[in-house]
Structures are given as C-alpha cells and as structure tokens.
Amino acid sequence: MFFLVGIRTKERLLSTVTLVCEICGATAPQAVVQTSTKFTAFLIPLFPVRSSRYRLECGNCGAARAVDAGSAARLVA
Ligand SMILES: [Zn+2]
C-alpha cells in the first residue's frame, strides 16, 4: 500500500495597508501576510497542524515583523 502524506505551508496576502514602518521609519505600504501549515494526504490539504501566523512586510525596506491575529484582523478590517 502506498500513502502520500506531508505538511504544506502556504502564504496568503490578506491586505496592504499604509503605515509607518517600525524599522525604516518611512510611511509605506505594509503587506499583511498569513502563513498557515496544513497536513496533506495525496497533496490535498486536510487540517491545520498549527495556528496561523501573521506578519507585516514593509514595501520600502522589505523588513518583516510578526503581529498577532487580533492586530492582523484590525489591519485587514
Ligand atoms: Zn520599512
């Protein structure tokens, strides 16, 4: 019998908001990115193996910083 199982991490751009970057200090578009990791069977994602993580990526300097789920939800709304 042959089983094809694994874990896949997927990134999704939720929104882009204009904020002052904490790293470079410039007012620039910040991408709100969600990262989720799911268990897969036969390349089909079935269920999450860890809670989603969120980060902001600066469009000016490229720096990324983690934000919690509540902050990400407020930025996207
Ligand atoms: Zn920046």
N, CA, C, O and the ligand as a Tripos MOL2 file, in Angstrom:
@<TRIPOS>MOLECULE
protein
  309   307    78     0     0
PROTEIN
NO_CHARGES

@<TRIPOS>ATOM
      1 N           0.8480   -1.1850    0.0000 N.3       1 MET1
      2 CA          0.0000    0.0000    0.0000 C.3       1 MET1
      3 C           0.8870    1.2400    0.0000 C.2       1 MET1
      4 O           1.9600    1.2380    0.6040 O.2       1 MET1
      5 N           0.4520    2.2800   -0.6620 N.am      2 PHE2
      6 CA          1.2350    3.4990   -0.8310 C.3       2 PHE2
      7 C           0.4350    4.6980   -0.3310 C.2       2 PHE2
      8 O          -0.6740    4.9530   -0.8000 O.2       2 PHE2
      9 N           1.0110    5.4370    0.6320 N.am      3 PHE3
     10 CA          0.3550    6.6390    1.1580 C.3       3 PHE3
     11 C           1.2580    7.8330    0.9110 C.2       3 PHE3
     12 O           2.4580    7.7740    1.1790 O.2       3 PHE3
     13 N           0.7050    8.8870    0.4140 N.am      4 LEU4
     14 CA          1.4510   10.1120    0.1700 C.3       4 LEU4
     15 C           0.9330   11.1720    1.1430 C.2       4 LEU4
     16 O          -0.1020   11.7940    0.9010 O.2       4 LEU4
     17 N           1.6650   11.3720    2.2500 N.am      5 VAL5
     18 CA          1.2490   12.3330    3.2650 C.3       5 VAL5
     19 C           2.3830   13.3270    3.5020 C.2       5 VAL5
     20 O           3.5440   13.0370    3.2150 O.2       5 VAL5
     21 N           2.0370   14.4960    4.0270 N.am      6 GLY6
     22 CA          3.0510   15.5010    4.2990 C.3       6 GLY6
     23 C           2.4630   16.7300    4.9420 C.2       6 GLY6
     24 O           1.3230   16.7350    5.4060 O.2       6 GLY6
     25 N           3.2690   17.7720    4.9580 N.am      7 ILE7
     26 CA          2.8730   19.0560    5.5380 C.3       7 ILE7
     27 C           3.1830   20.1310    4.5100 C.2       7 ILE7
     28 O           4.2480   20.1310    3.8940 O.2       7 ILE7
     29 N           2.2340   21.0510    4.3340 N.am      8 ARG8
     30 CA          2.4460   22.1310    3.3730 C.3       8 ARG8
     31 C           2.1810   23.4750    4.0450 C.2       8 ARG8
     32 O           1.1640   23.6610    4.7130 O.2       8 ARG8
     33 N           3.1070   24.4010    3.8570 N.am      9 THR9
     34 CA          2.9620   25.7600    4.3800 C.3       9 THR9
     35 C           2.5840   26.6750    3.2290 C.2       9 THR9
     36 O           3.2210   26.6650    2.1750 O.2       9 THR9
     37 N           1.5440   27.4650    3.4430 N.am     10 LYS10
     38 CA          1.0410   28.3400    2.3980 C.3      10 LYS10
     39 C           0.9590   29.7650    2.9320 C.2      10 LYS10
     40 O           0.5250   29.9890    4.0620 O.2      10 LYS10
     41 N           1.3810   30.7300    2.1080 N.am     11 GLU11
     42 CA          1.2970   32.1360    2.4840 C.3      11 GLU11
     43 C           0.2150   32.8010    1.6580 C.2      11 GLU11
     44 O           0.0450   32.5200    0.4720 O.2      11 GLU11
     45 N          -0.5220   33.7030    2.3260 N.am     12 ARG12
     46 CA         -1.6190   34.3760    1.6420 C.3      12 ARG12
     47 C          -1.5750   35.8670    1.9830 C.2      12 ARG12
     48 O          -1.5100   36.2390    3.1550 O.2      12 ARG12
     49 N          -1.6100   36.7170    0.9520 N.am     13 LEU13
     50 CA         -1.6570   38.1690    1.1650 C.3      13 LEU13
     51 C          -3.0800   38.5490    1.5200 C.2      13 LEU13
     52 O          -3.9870   38.4020    0.7010 O.2      13 LEU13
     53 N          -3.2870   39.0440    2.7550 N.am     14 LEU14
     54 CA         -4.6320   39.4020    3.2010 C.3      14 LEU14
     55 C          -5.0070   40.8040    2.7610 C.2      14 LEU14
     56 O          -6.1310   41.0470    2.3240 O.2      14 LEU14
     57 N          -4.0610   41.7250    2.8780 N.am     15 SER15
     58 CA         -4.3540   43.1170    2.5500 C.3      15 SER15
     59 C          -3.0390   43.8870    2.5150 C.2      15 SER15
     60 O          -1.9970   43.3940    2.9450 O.2      15 SER15
     61 N          -3.1130   45.0890    2.0000 N.am     16 THR16
     62 CA         -1.9800   46.0040    2.0500 C.3      16 THR16
     63 C          -2.4650   47.3040    2.6670 C.2      16 THR16
     64 O          -3.4200   47.9120    2.1840 O.2      16 THR16
     65 N          -1.8020   47.7280    3.7380 N.am     17 VAL17
     66 CA         -2.1970   48.9530    4.4330 C.3      17 VAL17
     67 C          -0.9920   49.8940    4.4790 C.2      17 VAL17
     68 O           0.1560   49.4500    4.4730 O.2      17 VAL17
     69 N          -1.2680   51.1850    4.5260 N.am     18 THR18
     70 CA         -0.1930   52.1720    4.5940 C.3      18 THR18
     71 C           0.0210   52.5630    6.0520 C.2      18 THR18
     72 O          -0.8700   53.1070    6.7040 O.2      18 THR18
     73 N           1.2170   52.2740    6.5460 N.am     19 LEU19
     74 CA          1.5810   52.5480    7.9370 C.3      19 LEU19
     75 C           3.0130   53.0710    7.9790 C.2      19 LEU19
     76 O           3.7510   52.9950    6.9960 O.2      19 LEU19
     77 N           3.3870   53.6020    9.1400 N.am     20 VAL20
     78 CA          4.7850   53.9690    9.3730 C.3      20 VAL20
     79 C           5.5240   52.7010    9.7920 C.2      20 VAL20
     80 O           5.1480   52.0430   10.7620 O.2      20 VAL20
     81 N           6.5770   52.3680    9.0520 N.am     21 CYS21
     82 CA          7.3660   51.1650    9.3510 C.3      21 CYS21
     83 C           8.1720   51.3810   10.6260 C.2      21 CYS21
     84 O           8.7930   52.4300   10.7970 O.2      21 CYS21
     85 N           8.1670   50.3950   11.5210 N.am     22 GLU22
     86 CA          8.9310   50.4870   12.7630 C.3      22 GLU22
     87 C          10.4310   50.3310   12.5210 C.2      22 GLU22
     88 O          11.2420   50.7170   13.3630 O.2      22 GLU22
     89 N          10.7950   49.7700   11.3830 N.am     23 ILE23
     90 CA         12.2120   49.5080   11.1010 C.3      23 ILE23
     91 C          12.8650   50.7050   10.4050 C.2      23 ILE23
     92 O          13.8690   51.2320   10.8860 O.2      23 ILE23
     93 N          12.2900   51.1400    9.2610 N.am     24 CYS24
     94 CA         12.9200   52.2070    8.4880 C.3      24 CYS24
     95 C          12.3080   53.5760    8.7670 C.2      24 CYS24
     96 O          12.8980   54.5910    8.3990 O.2      24 CYS24
     97 N          11.1460   53.6300    9.4060 N.am     25 GLY25
     98 CA         10.5410   54.9020    9.7630 C.3      25 GLY25
     99 C           9.7890   55.5870    8.6380 C.2      25 GLY25
    100 O           9.2410   56.6710    8.8370 O.2      25 GLY25
    101 N           9.7500   54.9810    7.4650 N.am     26 ALA26
    102 CA          9.0580   55.5780    6.3190 C.3      26 ALA26
    103 C           7.5870   55.1840    6.3210 C.2      26 ALA26
    104 O           7.2270   54.0990    6.7760 O.2      26 ALA26
    105 N           6.7380   56.0760    5.8090 N.am     27 THR27
    106 CA          5.3360   55.7380    5.5990 C.3      27 THR27
    107 C           5.2530   55.0050    4.2690 C.2      27 THR27
    108 O           5.4710   55.5910    3.2080 O.2      27 THR27
    109 N           4.9360   53.7190    4.3370 N.am     28 ALA28
    110 CA          4.9920   52.8720    3.1410 C.3      28 ALA28
    111 C           3.9210   51.7950    3.2340 C.2      28 ALA28
    112 O           3.4320   51.4990    4.3240 O.2      28 ALA28
    113 N           3.5510   51.2040    2.0960 N.am     29 PRO29
    114 CA          2.5930   50.1040    2.1310 C.3      29 PRO29
    115 C           3.1710   48.9010    2.8680 C.2      29 PRO29
    116 O           4.3070   48.4900    2.6310 O.2      29 PRO29
    117 N           2.3530   48.3440    3.7740 N.am     30 GLN30
    118 CA          2.7480   47.1720    4.5530 C.3      30 GLN30
    119 C           1.8180   46.0200    4.1670 C.2      30 GLN30
    120 O           0.5990   46.1320    4.2910 O.2      30 GLN30
    121 N           2.3950   44.9290    3.7050 N.am     31 ALA31
    122 CA          1.5910   43.7630    3.3240 C.3      31 ALA31
    123 C           1.2880   42.9370    4.5660 C.2      31 ALA31
    124 O           2.1930   42.6070    5.3340 O.2      31 ALA31
    125 N           0.0230   42.6040    4.7630 N.am     32 VAL32
    126 CA         -0.3920   41.7330    5.8680 C.3      32 VAL32
    127 C          -0.4610   40.3110    5.2930 C.2      32 VAL32
    128 O          -1.3120   40.0130    4.4560 O.2      32 VAL32
    129 N           0.4480   39.4390    5.7540 N.am     33 VAL33
    130 CA          0.5880   38.1000    5.1870 C.3      33 VAL33
    131 C           0.2310   37.0570    6.2460 C.2      33 VAL33
    132 O           0.7040   37.1230    7.3810 O.2      33 VAL33
    133 N          -0.6060   36.0980    5.8620 N.am     34 GLN34
    134 CA         -0.9810   34.9890    6.7440 C.3      34 GLN34
    135 C          -0.2300   33.7390    6.2980 C.2      34 GLN34
    136 O          -0.2020   33.4120    5.1110 O.2      34 GLN34
    137 N           0.3770   33.0450    7.2530 N.am     35 THR35
    138 CA          1.0630   31.7880    6.9680 C.3      35 THR35
    139 C           0.3280   30.6690    7.6970 C.2      35 THR35
    140 O           0.1500   30.7190    8.9140 O.2      35 THR35
    141 N          -0.0940   29.6600    6.9420 N.am     36 SER36
    142 CA         -0.7820   28.5260    7.5630 C.3      36 SER36
    143 C          -0.1100   27.2350    7.1190 C.2      36 SER36
    144 O           0.3200   27.1020    5.9740 O.2      36 SER36
    145 N          -0.0290   26.2900    8.0450 N.am     37 THR37
    146 CA          0.5940   24.9980    7.7890 C.3      37 THR37
    147 C          -0.4590   23.9170    7.9700 C.2      37 THR37
    148 O          -1.1110   23.8340    9.0110 O.2      37 THR37
    149 N          -0.6160   23.0830    6.9350 N.am     38 LYS38
    150 CA         -1.6560   22.0530    6.9780 C.3      38 LYS38
    151 C          -1.0850   20.6740    6.6700 C.2      38 LYS38
    152 O          -0.1320   20.5250    5.9050 O.2      38 LYS38
    153 N          -1.6900   19.6880    7.2830 N.am     39 PHE39
    154 CA         -1.3820   18.2980    6.9920 C.3      39 PHE39
    155 C          -2.0330   17.9320    5.6630 C.2      39 PHE39
    156 O          -3.1950   18.2640    5.4250 O.2      39 PHE39
    157 N          -1.2850   17.2450    4.7940 N.am     40 THR40
    158 CA         -1.8310   16.8720    3.4880 C.3      40 THR40
    159 C          -1.8000   15.3550    3.3150 C.2      40 THR40
    160 O          -0.9180   14.6690    3.8340 O.2      40 THR40
    161 N          -2.7730   14.8560    2.5810 N.am     41 ALA41
    162 CA         -2.7830   13.4560    2.1650 C.3      41 ALA41
    163 C          -3.0580   13.4420    0.6720 C.2      41 ALA41
    164 O          -4.0680   13.9690    0.2070 O.2      41 ALA41
    165 N          -2.1540   12.8380   -0.0660 N.am     42 PHE42
    166 CA         -2.2320   12.8100   -1.5280 C.3      42 PHE42
    167 C          -2.3430   14.2290   -2.0910 C.2      42 PHE42
    168 O          -3.1210   14.5000   -3.0060 O.2      42 PHE42
    169 N          -1.5190   15.1430   -1.4980 N.am     43 LEU43
    170 CA         -1.3920   16.5470   -1.9120 C.3      43 LEU43
    171 C          -2.6300   17.3900   -1.6390 C.2      43 LEU43
    172 O          -2.7050   18.5330   -2.0890 O.2      43 LEU43
    173 N          -3.6060   16.8440   -0.9070 N.am     44 ILE44
    174 CA         -4.8230   17.5930   -0.5690 C.3      44 ILE44
    175 C          -4.7120   18.0640    0.8760 C.2      44 ILE44
    176 O          -4.5960   17.2410    1.7840 O.2      44 ILE44
    177 N          -4.7470   19.4120    1.1080 N.am     45 PRO45
    178 CA         -4.6860   19.9030    2.4820 C.3      45 PRO45
    179 C          -5.9270   19.4950    3.2590 C.2      45 PRO45
    180 O          -7.0500   19.7120    2.8050 O.2      45 PRO45
    181 N          -5.7170   18.8900    4.4540 N.am     46 LEU46
    182 CA         -6.8460   18.3690    5.2180 C.3      46 LEU46
    183 C          -7.1640   19.2020    6.4530 C.2      46 LEU46
    184 O          -8.3020   19.6410    6.6210 O.2      46 LEU46
    185 N          -6.1720   19.4300    7.3250 N.am     47 PHE47
    186 CA         -6.4360   20.1940    8.5490 C.3      47 PHE47
    187 C          -5.1550   20.8960    8.9880 C.2      47 PHE47
    188 O          -4.0500   20.4360    8.6990 O.2      47 PHE47
    189 N          -5.3190   22.0240    9.6950 N.am     48 PRO48
    190 CA         -4.1350   22.7690   10.1420 C.3      48 PRO48
    191 C          -3.3790   22.0080   11.2280 C.2      48 PRO48
    192 O          -3.9870   21.3820   12.0960 O.2      48 PRO48
    193 N          -2.0630   22.0680   11.1710 N.am     49 VAL49
    194 CA         -1.2330   21.4310   12.1950 C.3      49 VAL49
    195 C          -0.6960   22.4570   13.1840 C.2      49 VAL49
    196 O          -0.1420   22.0780   14.2160 O.2      49 VAL49
    197 N          -0.8440   23.7240   12.8980 N.am     50 ARG50
    198 CA         -0.5040   24.7840   13.8500 C.3      50 ARG50
    199 C          -1.3720   25.9830   13.5180 C.2      50 ARG50
    200 O          -1.8760   26.1110   12.4020 O.2      50 ARG50
    201 N          -1.5410   26.8580   14.4950 N.am     51 SER51
    202 CA         -2.3760   28.0340   14.2660 C.3      51 SER51
    203 C          -1.6880   28.9630   13.2660 C.2      51 SER51
    204 O          -0.4640   28.9760   13.1430 O.2      51 SER51
    205 N          -2.4980   29.7300   12.5650 N.am     52 SER52
    206 CA         -1.9700   30.6370   11.5570 C.3      52 SER52
    207 C          -1.1020   31.7040   12.2020 C.2      52 SER52
    208 O          -1.3550   32.1450   13.3230 O.2      52 SER52
    209 N          -0.0770   32.1050   11.4710 N.am     53 ARG53
    210 CA          0.7940   33.1900   11.9220 C.3      53 ARG53
    211 C           0.6490   34.3530   10.9450 C.2      53 ARG53
    212 O           0.3400   34.1570    9.7700 O.2      53 ARG53
    213 N           0.8770   35.5660   11.4480 N.am     54 TYR54
    214 CA          0.7010   36.7670   10.6380 C.3      54 TYR54
    215 C           1.9470   37.6240   10.7350 C.2      54 TYR54
    216 O           2.6330   37.6380   11.7570 O.2      54 TYR54
    217 N           2.2290   38.3410    9.6510 N.am     55 ARG55
    218 CA          3.3620   39.2620    9.6850 C.3      55 ARG55
    219 C           3.0820   40.4480    8.7670 C.2      55 ARG55
    220 O           2.2570   40.3710    7.8560 O.2      55 ARG55
    221 N           3.7890   41.5440    9.0280 N.am     56 LEU56
    222 CA          3.7420   42.7310    8.1860 C.3      56 LEU56
    223 C           5.0550   42.8090    7.4280 C.2      56 LEU56
    224 O           6.1280   42.6690    8.0160 O.2      56 LEU56
    225 N           4.9720   43.0310    6.1230 N.am     57 GLU57
    226 CA          6.1730   43.1850    5.3020 C.3      57 GLU57
    227 C           6.1840   44.5930    4.7330 C.2      57 GLU57
    228 O           5.2400   45.0200    4.0680 O.2      57 GLU57
    229 N           7.2620   45.3020    5.0050 N.am     58 CYS58
    230 CA          7.3840   46.6850    4.5550 C.3      58 CYS58
    231 C           7.6940   46.7220    3.0640 C.2      58 CYS58
    232 O           8.5590   45.9960    2.5750 O.2      58 CYS58
    233 N           6.9670   47.5890    2.3480 N.am     59 GLY59
    234 CA          7.2080   47.7440    0.9170 C.3      59 GLY59
    235 C           8.4040   48.6150    0.6170 C.2      59 GLY59
    236 O           8.8720   48.6440   -0.5220 O.2      59 GLY59
    237 N           8.9170   49.3330    1.6180 N.am     60 ASN60
    238 CA         10.0550   50.2190    1.4120 C.3      60 ASN60
    239 C          11.3750   49.5120    1.6930 C.2      60 ASN60
    240 O          12.2660   49.5060    0.8430 O.2      60 ASN60
    241 N          11.5110   48.9120    2.8840 N.am     61 CYS61
    242 CA         12.7850   48.2920    3.2620 C.3      61 CYS61
    243 C          12.7410   46.7630    3.1910 C.2      61 CYS61
    244 O          13.7870   46.1160    3.2370 O.2      61 CYS61
    245 N          11.5480   46.1820    3.0820 N.am     62 GLY62
    246 CA         11.4460   44.7370    2.9600 C.3      62 GLY62
    247 C          11.4690   43.9930    4.2800 C.2      62 GLY62
    248 O          11.3780   42.7650    4.2950 O.2      62 GLY62
    249 N          11.5890   44.7070    5.3880 N.am     63 ALA63
    250 CA         11.6290   44.0520    6.6970 C.3      63 ALA63
    251 C          10.2680   43.4420    7.0250 C.2      63 ALA63
    252 O           9.2260   43.9760    6.6450 O.2      63 ALA63
    253 N          10.2960   42.3310    7.7270 N.am     64 ALA64
    254 CA          9.0610   41.6630    8.1450 C.3      64 ALA64
    255 C           9.0480   41.5930    9.6550 C.2      64 ALA64
    256 O          10.0760   41.3410   10.2850 O.2      64 ALA64
    257 N           7.8690   41.8170   10.2410 N.am     65 ARG65
    258 CA          7.7320   41.6780   11.6880 C.3      65 ARG65
    259 C           6.4310   40.9590   11.9860 C.2      65 ARG65
    260 O           5.4220   41.1630   11.3110 O.2      65 ARG65
    261 N           6.4690   40.1210   13.0000 N.am     66 ALA66
    262 CA          5.3030   39.3090   13.3630 C.3      66 ALA66
    263 C           4.2720   40.1620   14.0700 C.2      66 ALA66
    264 O           4.6130   41.0430   14.8590 O.2      66 ALA66
    265 N           3.0130   39.8980   13.7840 N.am     67 VAL67
    266 CA          1.9030   40.5340   14.5000 C.3      67 VAL67
    267 C           0.9630   39.4240   14.9470 C.2      67 VAL67
    268 O           0.9250   38.3490   14.3490 O.2      67 VAL67
    269 N           0.1940   39.7000   16.0220 N.am     68 ASP68
    270 CA         -0.7410   38.6780   16.4870 C.3      68 ASP68
    271 C          -2.0100   38.6980   15.6290 C.2      68 ASP68
    272 O          -2.2270   39.6130   14.8340 O.2      68 ASP68
    273 N          -2.8220   37.6890   15.8060 N.am     69 ALA69
    274 CA         -4.0190   37.5240   14.9760 C.3      69 ALA69
    275 C          -4.9790   38.6870   15.1490 C.2      69 ALA69
    276 O          -5.5980   39.1190   14.1770 O.2      69 ALA69
    277 N          -5.1190   39.2060   16.3650 N.am     70 GLY70
    278 CA         -6.0180   40.3320   16.6070 C.3      70 GLY70
    279 C          -5.5760   41.5810   15.8650 C.2      70 GLY70
    280 O          -6.3960   42.2780   15.2690 O.2      70 GLY70
    281 N          -4.2750   41.8650   15.9010 N.am     71 SER71
    282 CA         -3.7610   43.0320   15.1940 C.3      71 SER71
    283 C          -3.9360   42.8790   13.6990 C.2      71 SER71
    284 O          -4.2950   43.8360   13.0140 O.2      71 SER71
    285 N          -3.6850   41.6840   13.1850 N.am     72 ALA72
    286 CA         -3.8540   41.4420   11.7490 C.3      72 ALA72
    287 C          -5.3070   41.6340   11.3390 C.2      72 ALA72
    288 O          -5.5830   42.2010   10.2820 O.2      72 ALA72
    289 N          -6.2460   41.1630   12.1730 N.am     73 ALA73
    290 CA         -7.6740   41.3100   11.8540 C.3      73 ALA73
    291 C          -8.0690   42.7770   11.8350 C.2      73 ALA73
    292 O          -8.8370   43.2020   10.9720 O.2      73 ALA73
    293 N          -7.5420   43.5680   12.7940 N.am     74 ARG74
    294 CA         -7.8560   45.0050   12.8080 C.3      74 ARG74
    295 C          -7.2920   45.7100   11.5840 C.2      74 ARG74
    296 O          -7.9350   46.6100   11.0440 O.2      74 ARG74
    297 N          -6.0910   45.3170   11.1310 N.am     75 LEU75
    298 CA         -5.4840   45.9570    9.9670 C.3      75 LEU75
    299 C          -6.2450   45.6140    8.6940 C.2      75 LEU75
    300 O          -6.3650   46.4550    7.8040 O.2      75 LEU75
    301 N          -6.7530   44.4110    8.5970 N.am     76 VAL76
    302 CA         -7.4580   43.9670    7.3820 C.3      76 VAL76
    303 C          -8.8570   44.5690    7.3230 C.2      76 VAL76
    304 O          -9.3550   44.8720    6.2380 O.2      76 VAL76
    305 N          -9.5050   44.7480    8.4960 N.am     77 ALA77
    306 CA        -10.8910   45.2440    8.5200 C.3      77 ALA77
    307 C         -10.9860   46.6780    8.0100 C.2      77 ALA77
    308 O         -12.0770   47.2460    7.9640 O.2      77 ALA77
    309 ZN         10.4440   49.6160    6.3760 Zn       78 ZN78
@<TRIPOS>BOND
     1     1     2 1
     2     2     3 1
     3     3     4 2
     4     3     5 am
     5     5     6 1
     6     6     7 1
     7     7     8 2
     8     7     9 am
     9     9    10 1
    10    10    11 1
    11    11    12 2
    12    11    13 am
    13    13    14 1
    14    14    15 1
    15    15    16 2
    16    15    17 am
    17    17    18 1
    18    18    19 1
    19    19    20 2
    20    19    21 am
    21    21    22 1
    22    22    23 1
    23    23    24 2
    24    23    25 am
    25    25    26 1
    26    26    27 1
    27    27    28 2
    28    27    29 am
    29    29    30 1
    30    30    31 1
    31    31    32 2
    32    31    33 am
    33    33    34 1
    34    34    35 1
    35    35    36 2
    36    35    37 am
    37    37    38 1
    38    38    39 1
    39    39    40 2
    40    39    41 am
    41    41    42 1
    42    42    43 1
    43    43    44 2
    44    43    45 am
    45    45    46 1
    46    46    47 1
    47    47    48 2
    48    47    49 am
    49    49    50 1
    50    50    51 1
    51    51    52 2
    52    51    53 am
    53    53    54 1
    54    54    55 1
    55    55    56 2
    56    55    57 am
    57    57    58 1
    58    58    59 1
    59    59    60 2
    60    59    61 am
    61    61    62 1
    62    62    63 1
    63    63    64 2
    64    63    65 am
    65    65    66 1
    66    66    67 1
    67    67    68 2
    68    67    69 am
    69    69    70 1
    70    70    71 1
    71    71    72 2
    72    71    73 am
    73    73    74 1
    74    74    75 1
    75    75    76 2
    76    75    77 am
    77    77    78 1
    78    78    79 1
    79    79    80 2
    80    79    81 am
    81    81    82 1
    82    82    83 1
    83    83    84 2
    84    83    85 am
    85    85    86 1
    86    86    87 1
    87    87    88 2
    88    87    89 am
    89    89    90 1
    90    90    91 1
    91    91    92 2
    92    91    93 am
    93    93    94 1
    94    94    95 1
    95    95    96 2
    96    95    97 am
    97    97    98 1
    98    98    99 1
    99    99   100 2
   100    99   101 am
   101   101   102 1
   102   102   103 1
   103   103   104 2
   104   103   105 am
   105   105   106 1
   106   106   107 1
   107   107   108 2
   108   107   109 am
   109   109   110 1
   110   110   111 1
   111   111   112 2
   112   111   113 am
   113   113   114 1
   114   114   115 1
   115   115   116 2
   116   115   117 am
   117   117   118 1
   118   118   119 1
   119   119   120 2
   120   119   121 am
   121   121   122 1
   122   122   123 1
   123   123   124 2
   124   123   125 am
   125   125   126 1
   126   126   127 1
   127   127   128 2
   128   127   129 am
   129   129   130 1
   130   130   131 1
   131   131   132 2
   132   131   133 am
   133   133   134 1
   134   134   135 1
   135   135   136 2
   136   135   137 am
   137   137   138 1
   138   138   139 1
   139   139   140 2
   140   139   141 am
   141   141   142 1
   142   142   143 1
   143   143   144 2
   144   143   145 am
   145   145   146 1
   146   146   147 1
   147   147   148 2
   148   147   149 am
   149   149   150 1
   150   150   151 1
   151   151   152 2
   152   151   153 am
   153   153   154 1
   154   154   155 1
   155   155   156 2
   156   155   157 am
   157   157   158 1
   158   158   159 1
   159   159   160 2
   160   159   161 am
   161   161   162 1
   162   162   163 1
   163   163   164 2
   164   163   165 am
   165   165   166 1
   166   166   167 1
   167   167   168 2
   168   167   169 am
   169   169   170 1
   170   170   171 1
   171   171   172 2
   172   171   173 am
   173   173   174 1
   174   174   175 1
   175   175   176 2
   176   175   177 am
   177   177   178 1
   178   178   179 1
   179   179   180 2
   180   179   181 am
   181   181   182 1
   182   182   183 1
   183   183   184 2
   184   183   185 am
   185   185   186 1
   186   186   187 1
   187   187   188 2
   188   187   189 am
   189   189   190 1
   190   190   191 1
   191   191   192 2
   192   191   193 am
   193   193   194 1
   194   194   195 1
   195   195   196 2
   196   195   197 am
   197   197   198 1
   198   198   199 1
   199   199   200 2
   200   199   201 am
   201   201   202 1
   202   202   203 1
   203   203   204 2
   204   203   205 am
   205   205   206 1
   206   206   207 1
   207   207   208 2
   208   207   209 am
   209   209   210 1
   210   210   211 1
   211   211   212 2
   212   211   213 am
   213   213   214 1
   214   214   215 1
   215   215   216 2
   216   215   217 am
   217   217   218 1
   218   218   219 1
   219   219   220 2
   220   219   221 am
   221   221   222 1
   222   222   223 1
   223   223   224 2
   224   223   225 am
   225   225   226 1
   226   226   227 1
   227   227   228 2
   228   227   229 am
   229   229   230 1
   230   230   231 1
   231   231   232 2
   232   231   233 am
   233   233   234 1
   234   234   235 1
   235   235   236 2
   236   235   237 am
   237   237   238 1
   238   238   239 1
   239   239   240 2
   240   239   241 am
   241   241   242 1
   242   242   243 1
   243   243   244 2
   244   243   245 am
   245   245   246 1
   246   246   247 1
   247   247   248 2
   248   247   249 am
   249   249   250 1
   250   250   251 1
   251   251   252 2
   252   251   253 am
   253   253   254 1
   254   254   255 1
   255   255   256 2
   256   255   257 am
   257   257   258 1
   258   258   259 1
   259   259   260 2
   260   259   261 am
   261   261   262 1
   262   262   263 1
   263   263   264 2
   264   263   265 am
   265   265   266 1
   266   266   267 1
   267   267   268 2
   268   267   269 am
   269   269   270 1
   270   270   271 1
   271   271   272 2
   272   271   273 am
   273   273   274 1
   274   274   275 1
   275   275   276 2
   276   275   277 am
   277   277   278 1
   278   278   279 1
   279   279   280 2
   280   279   281 am
   281   281   282 1
   282   282   283 1
   283   283   284 2
   284   283   285 am
   285   285   286 1
   286   286   287 1
   287   287   288 2
   288   287   289 am
   289   289   290 1
   290   290   291 1
   291   291   292 2
   292   291   293 am
   293   293   294 1
   294   294   295 1
   295   295   296 2
   296   295   297 am
   297   297   298 1
   298   298   299 1
   299   299   300 2
   300   299   301 am
   301   301   302 1
   302   302   303 1
   303   303   304 2
   304   303   305 am
   305   305   306 1
   306   306   307 1
   307   307   308 2
@<TRIPOS>SUBSTRUCTURE
     1 MET1         2 RESIDUE 1 A MET
     2 PHE2         6 RESIDUE 1 A PHE
     3 PHE3        10 RESIDUE 1 A PHE
     4 LEU4        14 RESIDUE 1 A LEU
     5 VAL5        18 RESIDUE 1 A VAL
     6 GLY6        22 RESIDUE 1 A GLY
     7 ILE7        26 RESIDUE 1 A ILE
     8 ARG8        30 RESIDUE 1 A ARG
     9 THR9        34 RESIDUE 1 A THR
    10 LYS10       38 RESIDUE 1 A LYS
    11 GLU11       42 RESIDUE 1 A GLU
    12 ARG12       46 RESIDUE 1 A ARG
    13 LEU13       50 RESIDUE 1 A LEU
    14 LEU14       54 RESIDUE 1 A LEU
    15 SER15       58 RESIDUE 1 A SER
    16 THR16       62 RESIDUE 1 A THR
    17 VAL17       66 RESIDUE 1 A VAL
    18 THR18       70 RESIDUE 1 A THR
    19 LEU19       74 RESIDUE 1 A LEU
    20 VAL20       78 RESIDUE 1 A VAL
    21 CYS21       82 RESIDUE 1 A CYS
    22 GLU22       86 RESIDUE 1 A GLU
    23 ILE23       90 RESIDUE 1 A ILE
    24 CYS24       94 RESIDUE 1 A CYS
    25 GLY25       98 RESIDUE 1 A GLY
    26 ALA26      102 RESIDUE 1 A ALA
    27 THR27      106 RESIDUE 1 A THR
    28 ALA28      110 RESIDUE 1 A ALA
    29 PRO29      114 RESIDUE 1 A PRO
    30 GLN30      118 RESIDUE 1 A GLN
    31 ALA31      122 RESIDUE 1 A ALA
    32 VAL32      126 RESIDUE 1 A VAL
    33 VAL33      130 RESIDUE 1 A VAL
    34 GLN34      134 RESIDUE 1 A GLN
    35 THR35      138 RESIDUE 1 A THR
    36 SER36      142 RESIDUE 1 A SER
    37 THR37      146 RESIDUE 1 A THR
    38 LYS38      150 RESIDUE 1 A LYS
    39 PHE39      154 RESIDUE 1 A PHE
    40 THR40      158 RESIDUE 1 A THR
    41 ALA41      162 RESIDUE 1 A ALA
    42 PHE42      166 RESIDUE 1 A PHE
    43 LEU43      170 RESIDUE 1 A LEU
    44 ILE44      174 RESIDUE 1 A ILE
    45 PRO45      178 RESIDUE 1 A PRO
    46 LEU46      182 RESIDUE 1 A LEU
    47 PHE47      186 RESIDUE 1 A PHE
    48 PRO48      190 RESIDUE 1 A PRO
    49 VAL49      194 RESIDUE 1 A VAL
    50 ARG50      198 RESIDUE 1 A ARG
    51 SER51      202 RESIDUE 1 A SER
    52 SER52      206 RESIDUE 1 A SER
    53 ARG53      210 RESIDUE 1 A ARG
    54 TYR54      214 RESIDUE 1 A TYR
    55 ARG55      218 RESIDUE 1 A ARG
    56 LEU56      222 RESIDUE 1 A LEU
    57 GLU57      226 RESIDUE 1 A GLU
    58 CYS58      230 RESIDUE 1 A CYS
    59 GLY59      234 RESIDUE 1 A GLY
    60 ASN60      238 RESIDUE 1 A ASN
    61 CYS61      242 RESIDUE 1 A CYS
    62 GLY62      246 RESIDUE 1 A GLY
    63 ALA63      250 RESIDUE 1 A ALA
    64 ALA64      254 RESIDUE 1 A ALA
    65 ARG65      258 RESIDUE 1 A ARG
    66 ALA66      262 RESIDUE 1 A ALA
    67 VAL67      266 RESIDUE 1 A VAL
    68 ASP68      270 RESIDUE 1 A ASP
    69 ALA69      274 RESIDUE 1 A ALA
    70 GLY70      278 RESIDUE 1 A GLY
    71 SER71      282 RESIDUE 1 A SER
    72 ALA72      286 RESIDUE 1 A ALA
    73 ALA73      290 RESIDUE 1 A ALA
    74 ARG74      294 RESIDUE 1 A ARG
    75 LEU75      298 RESIDUE 1 A LEU
    76 VAL76      302 RESIDUE 1 A VAL
    77 ALA77      306 RESIDUE 1 A ALA
    78 ZN78       309 GROUP 0 **** ****
